[in-house]
Amino acid sequence: MKRKLVSLSVLAVAVSASLPASAELQFRGFASIVGGTSSEDSWEYRGYSDKLNFKPESLFALQASTDLGEGLSATTQIIARGANDYNVDMEWAYVTYQIDRNWKVNAGKLRVPFYRYSDFLDVGFSYNWVKPPQLVYSLPFNTYEGISVINNGRVADFDYIFQGFTGAYDGGEDSSVKVDGLSGVNLTLDYDEWLSLRGGYIVGDVSFDAGSSFGALTQLLDFYRLEQAKNDLVAQEDPGVFIGVGGKIDYNNWLAEVEYTELKVDNSLLAVQKRSYVSFGRRIDNLVLQVTYEKADDESNEVALSSIPTALASDTPTLSPQGPVTLPAGTPVVMLDATGQPTPQLLYNFIHDNVLNEPSVSELSDATVLSFGARYDISYNAAVKVEYSKFEQDNRNRDASALRFGIDLMF
């Protein structure tokens, strides 16, 4: 961590020295110090167990920007997350060209505008929850490298912001997800400062390696020469679509927010993710009280069902293994017979019961969360929060409660 910090400091000094005298770096920062505990000791909910922990959702960030003249500017943002042992990562790094008062272009490493709070996802001070609803804000990445075009203006009685973007995401060796041709549009409409509406549509070619979760399953599919089923489990440049709509009302100190998202990857065993939340609150001077209900209505991808042949269910001799099979540690016992060997019938049952009907690839399927929270602004740049959440997931027979609290800062 020290080496990364020193490198970034040297880089900042070098950049500052290379800029014209008129180009000044402006620094802004934000931080969230969050602690929490859950009722479970056998598994972690949102990174928390039954022991008090301040790492899962705490972070510190620093943003630097400079005006390069002629409509050009540059912005970088580095973040140290507790979940990553406070190692420093470059979250944003982009150049902006302001064409005129209504049009601008950004290019570089940018935030993918999946959600209403995507641009402020890490800035806890910008929303009333400790962190945005987990079931909706659950995608494994939030940045991309590419270009975006933004237009703002006014039509009828609405102020609008329209954004179109294109690029790609490659998380490298540490990520199981890669998206090529990541492109989309979104539109935000604001009316009279109390109503905000937003909609977005994003597409991309998704490569998703489920091997880390289903190593034994992919080996067995390969062993039985079920290439199509294996290819479905390990998506390779399969078309994906993300849709998100939402809105917010802030009227006479009454608050309401709603957001719905849907994600589908064609030709894949990955579940069709349908997520939503609704939140209601009341502002009393510097205090906000709110309740939030989240729901995941994930569905099995029925198209993938056709890739698992009937022959597998009937246990035909042509699909039977020749001799013992050595399986990796952690192979689900439901795939094995009394002698400890897999059979096509058991493999078929496992796929249907655990991957298709109750999608195991989707860790948060068939889940609900009910949360009660409070926020108190102690100054213009600091807010303290507390939130109690009750999580239930029927298809995995899991439930947990969590208490989280923290302070959000802007500086």
Secondary structure as a PSIPRED ss2 file (coil, helix, strand):
# PSIPRED VFORMAT (PSIPRED V4.0)

   1 M C   1.000  0.000  0.000
   2 K H   0.000  1.000  0.000
   3 R H   0.000  1.000  0.000
   4 K H   0.000  1.000  0.000
   5 L H   0.000  1.000  0.000
   6 V H   0.000  1.000  0.000
   7 S H   0.000  1.000  0.000
   8 L H   0.000  1.000  0.000
   9 S H   0.000  1.000  0.000
  10 V H   0.000  1.000  0.000
  11 L H   0.000  1.000  0.000
  12 A H   0.000  1.000  0.000
  13 V H   0.000  1.000  0.000
  14 A H   0.000  1.000  0.000
  15 V H   0.000  1.000  0.000
  16 S H   0.000  1.000  0.000
  17 A H   0.000  1.000  0.000
  18 S H   0.000  1.000  0.000
  19 L C   1.000  0.000  0.000
  20 P C   1.000  0.000  0.000
  21 A C   1.000  0.000  0.000
  22 S C   1.000  0.000  0.000
  23 A C   1.000  0.000  0.000
  24 E C   1.000  0.000  0.000
  25 L E   0.000  0.000  1.000
  26 Q E   0.000  0.000  1.000
  27 F E   0.000  0.000  1.000
  28 R E   0.000  0.000  1.000
  29 G E   0.000  0.000  1.000
  30 F E   0.000  0.000  1.000
  31 A E   0.000  0.000  1.000
  32 S E   0.000  0.000  1.000
  33 I E   0.000  0.000  1.000
  34 V E   0.000  0.000  1.000
  35 G E   0.000  0.000  1.000
  36 G E   0.000  0.000  1.000
  37 T E   0.000  0.000  1.000
  38 S E   0.000  0.000  1.000
  39 S C   1.000  0.000  0.000
  40 E C   1.000  0.000  0.000
  41 D C   1.000  0.000  0.000
  42 S C   1.000  0.000  0.000
  43 W C   1.000  0.000  0.000
  44 E C   1.000  0.000  0.000
  45 Y E   0.000  0.000  1.000
  46 R C   1.000  0.000  0.000
  47 G C   1.000  0.000  0.000
  48 Y E   0.000  0.000  1.000
  49 S C   1.000  0.000  0.000
  50 D C   1.000  0.000  0.000
  51 K C   1.000  0.000  0.000
  52 L C   1.000  0.000  0.000
  53 N E   0.000  0.000  1.000
  54 F C   1.000  0.000  0.000
  55 K C   1.000  0.000  0.000
  56 P C   1.000  0.000  0.000
  57 E C   1.000  0.000  0.000
  58 S C   1.000  0.000  0.000
  59 L E   0.000  0.000  1.000
  60 F E   0.000  0.000  1.000
  61 A E   0.000  0.000  1.000
  62 L E   0.000  0.000  1.000
  63 Q E   0.000  0.000  1.000
  64 A E   0.000  0.000  1.000
  65 S E   0.000  0.000  1.000
  66 T E   0.000  0.000  1.000
  67 D E   0.000  0.000  1.000
  68 L E   0.000  0.000  1.000
  69 G E   0.000  0.000  1.000
  70 E C   1.000  0.000  0.000
  71 G C   1.000  0.000  0.000
  72 L E   0.000  0.000  1.000
  73 S E   0.000  0.000  1.000
  74 A E   0.000  0.000  1.000
  75 T E   0.000  0.000  1.000
  76 T E   0.000  0.000  1.000
  77 Q E   0.000  0.000  1.000
  78 I E   0.000  0.000  1.000
  79 I E   0.000  0.000  1.000
  80 A E   0.000  0.000  1.000
  81 R E   0.000  0.000  1.000
  82 G H   0.000  1.000  0.000
  83 A H   0.000  1.000  0.000
  84 N H   0.000  1.000  0.000
  85 D C   1.000  0.000  0.000
  86 Y C   1.000  0.000  0.000
  87 N C   1.000  0.000  0.000
  88 V E   0.000  0.000  1.000
  89 D E   0.000  0.000  1.000
  90 M E   0.000  0.000  1.000
  91 E E   0.000  0.000  1.000
  92 W E   0.000  0.000  1.000
  93 A E   0.000  0.000  1.000
  94 Y E   0.000  0.000  1.000
  95 V E   0.000  0.000  1.000
  96 T E   0.000  0.000  1.000
  97 Y E   0.000  0.000  1.000
  98 Q E   0.000  0.000  1.000
  99 I C   1.000  0.000  0.000
 100 D C   1.000  0.000  0.000
 101 R C   1.000  0.000  0.000
 102 N C   1.000  0.000  0.000
 103 W E   0.000  0.000  1.000
 104 K E   0.000  0.000  1.000
 105 V E   0.000  0.000  1.000
 106 N E   0.000  0.000  1.000
 107 A E   0.000  0.000  1.000
 108 G E   0.000  0.000  1.000
 109 K E   0.000  0.000  1.000
 110 L E   0.000  0.000  1.000
 111 R E   0.000  0.000  1.000
 112 V C   1.000  0.000  0.000
 113 P C   1.000  0.000  0.000
 114 F C   1.000  0.000  0.000
 115 Y C   1.000  0.000  0.000
 116 R C   1.000  0.000  0.000
 117 Y C   1.000  0.000  0.000
 118 S H   0.000  1.000  0.000
 119 D H   0.000  1.000  0.000
 120 F H   0.000  1.000  0.000
 121 L C   1.000  0.000  0.000
 122 D C   1.000  0.000  0.000
 123 V C   1.000  0.000  0.000
 124 G H   0.000  1.000  0.000
 125 F H   0.000  1.000  0.000
 126 S H   0.000  1.000  0.000
 127 Y C   1.000  0.000  0.000
 128 N C   1.000  0.000  0.000
 129 W C   1.000  0.000  0.000
 130 V C   1.000  0.000  0.000
 131 K C   1.000  0.000  0.000
 132 P C   1.000  0.000  0.000
 133 P C   1.000  0.000  0.000
 134 Q C   1.000  0.000  0.000
 135 L C   1.000  0.000  0.000
 136 V C   1.000  0.000  0.000
 137 Y C   1.000  0.000  0.000
 138 S C   1.000  0.000  0.000
 139 L C   1.000  0.000  0.000
 140 P C   1.000  0.000  0.000
 141 F C   1.000  0.000  0.000
 142 N C   1.000  0.000  0.000
 143 T E   0.000  0.000  1.000
 144 Y E   0.000  0.000  1.000
 145 E E   0.000  0.000  1.000
 146 G E   0.000  0.000  1.000
 147 I E   0.000  0.000  1.000
 148 S E   0.000  0.000  1.000
 149 V E   0.000  0.000  1.000
 150 I E   0.000  0.000  1.000
 151 N E   0.000  0.000  1.000
 152 N E   0.000  0.000  1.000
 153 G E   0.000  0.000  1.000
 154 R E   0.000  0.000  1.000
 155 V E   0.000  0.000  1.000
 156 A C   1.000  0.000  0.000
 157 D C   1.000  0.000  0.000
 158 F E   0.000  0.000  1.000
 159 D E   0.000  0.000  1.000
 160 Y E   0.000  0.000  1.000
 161 I E   0.000  0.000  1.000
 162 F E   0.000  0.000  1.000
 163 Q E   0.000  0.000  1.000
 164 G E   0.000  0.000  1.000
 165 F E   0.000  0.000  1.000
 166 T E   0.000  0.000  1.000
 167 G E   0.000  0.000  1.000
 168 A E   0.000  0.000  1.000
 169 Y E   0.000  0.000  1.000
 170 D E   0.000  0.000  1.000
 171 G C   1.000  0.000  0.000
 172 G H   0.000  1.000  0.000
 173 E H   0.000  1.000  0.000
 174 D H   0.000  1.000  0.000
 175 S C   1.000  0.000  0.000
 176 S C   1.000  0.000  0.000
 177 V E   0.000  0.000  1.000
 178 K E   0.000  0.000  1.000
 179 V E   0.000  0.000  1.000
 180 D E   0.000  0.000  1.000
 181 G E   0.000  0.000  1.000
 182 L E   0.000  0.000  1.000
 183 S E   0.000  0.000  1.000
 184 G E   0.000  0.000  1.000
 185 V E   0.000  0.000  1.000
 186 N E   0.000  0.000  1.000
 187 L E   0.000  0.000  1.000
 188 T E   0.000  0.000  1.000
 189 L E   0.000  0.000  1.000
 190 D E   0.000  0.000  1.000
 191 Y E   0.000  0.000  1.000
 192 D C   1.000  0.000  0.000
 193 E C   1.000  0.000  0.000
 194 W C   1.000  0.000  0.000
 195 L E   0.000  0.000  1.000
 196 S E   0.000  0.000  1.000
 197 L E   0.000  0.000  1.000
 198 R E   0.000  0.000  1.000
 199 G E   0.000  0.000  1.000
 200 G E   0.000  0.000  1.000
 201 Y E   0.000  0.000  1.000
 202 I E   0.000  0.000  1.000
 203 V E   0.000  0.000  1.000
 204 G E   0.000  0.000  1.000
 205 D E   0.000  0.000  1.000
 206 V E   0.000  0.000  1.000
 207 S E   0.000  0.000  1.000
 208 F E   0.000  0.000  1.000
 209 D C   1.000  0.000  0.000
 210 A C   1.000  0.000  0.000
 211 G H   0.000  1.000  0.000
 212 S H   0.000  1.000  0.000
 213 S H   0.000  1.000  0.000
 214 F H   0.000  1.000  0.000
 215 G H   0.000  1.000  0.000
 216 A H   0.000  1.000  0.000
 217 L H   0.000  1.000  0.000
 218 T H   0.000  1.000  0.000
 219 Q H   0.000  1.000  0.000
 220 L H   0.000  1.000  0.000
 221 L H   0.000  1.000  0.000
 222 D H   0.000  1.000  0.000
 223 F H   0.000  1.000  0.000
 224 Y C   1.000  0.000  0.000
 225 R C   1.000  0.000  0.000
 226 L C   1.000  0.000  0.000
 227 E H   0.000  1.000  0.000
 228 Q H   0.000  1.000  0.000
 229 A H   0.000  1.000  0.000
 230 K H   0.000  1.000  0.000
 231 N H   0.000  1.000  0.000
 232 D H   0.000  1.000  0.000
 233 L H   0.000  1.000  0.000
 234 V C   1.000  0.000  0.000
 235 A E   0.000  0.000  1.000
 236 Q E   0.000  0.000  1.000
 237 E E   0.000  0.000  1.000
 238 D E   0.000  0.000  1.000
 239 P E   0.000  0.000  1.000
 240 G E   0.000  0.000  1.000
 241 V E   0.000  0.000  1.000
 242 F E   0.000  0.000  1.000
 243 I E   0.000  0.000  1.000
 244 G E   0.000  0.000  1.000
 245 V E   0.000  0.000  1.000
 246 G E   0.000  0.000  1.000
 247 G E   0.000  0.000  1.000
 248 K E   0.000  0.000  1.000
 249 I E   0.000  0.000  1.000
 250 D E   0.000  0.000  1.000
 251 Y E   0.000  0.000  1.000
 252 N C   1.000  0.000  0.000
 253 N C   1.000  0.000  0.000
 254 W E   0.000  0.000  1.000
 255 L E   0.000  0.000  1.000
 256 A E   0.000  0.000  1.000
 257 E E   0.000  0.000  1.000
 258 V E   0.000  0.000  1.000
 259 E E   0.000  0.000  1.000
 260 Y E   0.000  0.000  1.000
 261 T E   0.000  0.000  1.000
 262 E E   0.000  0.000  1.000
 263 L E   0.000  0.000  1.000
 264 K E   0.000  0.000  1.000
 265 V E   0.000  0.000  1.000
 266 D C   1.000  0.000  0.000
 267 N C   1.000  0.000  0.000
 268 S C   1.000  0.000  0.000
 269 L C   1.000  0.000  0.000
 270 L C   1.000  0.000  0.000
 271 A C   1.000  0.000  0.000
 272 V E   0.000  0.000  1.000
 273 Q E   0.000  0.000  1.000
 274 K E   0.000  0.000  1.000
 275 R E   0.000  0.000  1.000
 276 S E   0.000  0.000  1.000
 277 Y E   0.000  0.000  1.000
 278 V E   0.000  0.000  1.000
 279 S E   0.000  0.000  1.000
 280 F E   0.000  0.000  1.000
 281 G E   0.000  0.000  1.000
 282 R E   0.000  0.000  1.000
 283 R E   0.000  0.000  1.000
 284 I E   0.000  0.000  1.000
 285 D C   1.000  0.000  0.000
 286 N C   1.000  0.000  0.000
 287 L E   0.000  0.000  1.000
 288 V E   0.000  0.000  1.000
 289 L E   0.000  0.000  1.000
 290 Q E   0.000  0.000  1.000
 291 V E   0.000  0.000  1.000
 292 T E   0.000  0.000  1.000
 293 Y E   0.000  0.000  1.000
 294 E E   0.000  0.000  1.000
 295 K E   0.000  0.000  1.000
 296 A E   0.000  0.000  1.000
 297 D C   1.000  0.000  0.000
 298 D C   1.000  0.000  0.000
 299 E E   0.000  0.000  1.000
 300 S C   1.000  0.000  0.000
 301 N C   1.000  0.000  0.000
 302 E H   0.000  1.000  0.000
 303 V H   0.000  1.000  0.000
 304 A H   0.000  1.000  0.000
 305 L H   0.000  1.000  0.000
 306 S H   0.000  1.000  0.000
 307 S H   0.000  1.000  0.000
 308 I C   1.000  0.000  0.000
 309 P C   1.000  0.000  0.000
 310 T H   0.000  1.000  0.000
 311 A H   0.000  1.000  0.000
 312 L H   0.000  1.000  0.000
 313 A H   0.000  1.000  0.000
 314 S H   0.000  1.000  0.000
 315 D C   1.000  0.000  0.000
 316 T C   1.000  0.000  0.000
 317 P H   0.000  1.000  0.000
 318 T H   0.000  1.000  0.000
 319 L H   0.000  1.000  0.000
 320 S C   1.000  0.000  0.000
 321 P C   1.000  0.000  0.000
 322 Q C   1.000  0.000  0.000
 323 G C   1.000  0.000  0.000
 324 P C   1.000  0.000  0.000
 325 V C   1.000  0.000  0.000
 326 T C   1.000  0.000  0.000
 327 L C   1.000  0.000  0.000
 328 P C   1.000  0.000  0.000
 329 A C   1.000  0.000  0.000
 330 G C   1.000  0.000  0.000
 331 T C   1.000  0.000  0.000
 332 P C   1.000  0.000  0.000
 333 V H   0.000  1.000  0.000
 334 V H   0.000  1.000  0.000
 335 M H   0.000  1.000  0.000
 336 L E   0.000  0.000  1.000
 337 D C   1.000  0.000  0.000
 338 A C   1.000  0.000  0.000
 339 T C   1.000  0.000  0.000
 340 G C   1.000  0.000  0.000
 341 Q C   1.000  0.000  0.000
 342 P E   0.000  0.000  1.000
 343 T C   1.000  0.000  0.000
 344 P H   0.000  1.000  0.000
 345 Q H   0.000  1.000  0.000
 346 L H   0.000  1.000  0.000
 347 L H   0.000  1.000  0.000
 348 Y H   0.000  1.000  0.000
 349 N H   0.000  1.000  0.000
 350 F H   0.000  1.000  0.000
 351 I H   0.000  1.000  0.000
 352 H H   0.000  1.000  0.000
 353 D H   0.000  1.000  0.000
 354 N H   0.000  1.000  0.000
 355 V H   0.000  1.000  0.000
 356 L H   0.000  1.000  0.000
 357 N C   1.000  0.000  0.000
 358 E C   1.000  0.000  0.000
 359 P C   1.000  0.000  0.000
 360 S C   1.000  0.000  0.000
 361 V C   1.000  0.000  0.000
 362 S C   1.000  0.000  0.000
 363 E C   1.000  0.000  0.000
 364 L C   1.000  0.000  0.000
 365 S C   1.000  0.000  0.000
 366 D C   1.000  0.000  0.000
 367 A E   0.000  0.000  1.000
 368 T E   0.000  0.000  1.000
 369 V E   0.000  0.000  1.000
 370 L E   0.000  0.000  1.000
 371 S E   0.000  0.000  1.000
 372 F E   0.000  0.000  1.000
 373 G E   0.000  0.000  1.000
 374 A E   0.000  0.000  1.000
 375 R E   0.000  0.000  1.000
 376 Y E   0.000  0.000  1.000
 377 D E   0.000  0.000  1.000
 378 I E   0.000  0.000  1.000
 379 S E   0.000  0.000  1.000
 380 Y C   1.000  0.000  0.000
 381 N C   1.000  0.000  0.000
 382 A E   0.000  0.000  1.000
 383 A E   0.000  0.000  1.000
 384 V E   0.000  0.000  1.000
 385 K E   0.000  0.000  1.000
 386 V E   0.000  0.000  1.000
 387 E E   0.000  0.000  1.000
 388 Y E   0.000  0.000  1.000
 389 S E   0.000  0.000  1.000
 390 K E   0.000  0.000  1.000
 391 F E   0.000  0.000  1.000
 392 E E   0.000  0.000  1.000
 393 Q E   0.000  0.000  1.000
 394 D H   0.000  1.000  0.000
 395 N H   0.000  1.000  0.000
 396 R H   0.000  1.000  0.000
 397 N C   1.000  0.000  0.000
 398 R E   0.000  0.000  1.000
 399 D E   0.000  0.000  1.000
 400 A E   0.000  0.000  1.000
 401 S E   0.000  0.000  1.000
 402 A E   0.000  0.000  1.000
 403 L E   0.000  0.000  1.000
 404 R E   0.000  0.000  1.000
 405 F E   0.000  0.000  1.000
 406 G E   0.000  0.000  1.000
 407 I E   0.000  0.000  1.000
 408 D E   0.000  0.000  1.000
 409 L E   0.000  0.000  1.000
 410 M E   0.000  0.000  1.000
 411 F C   1.000  0.000  0.000
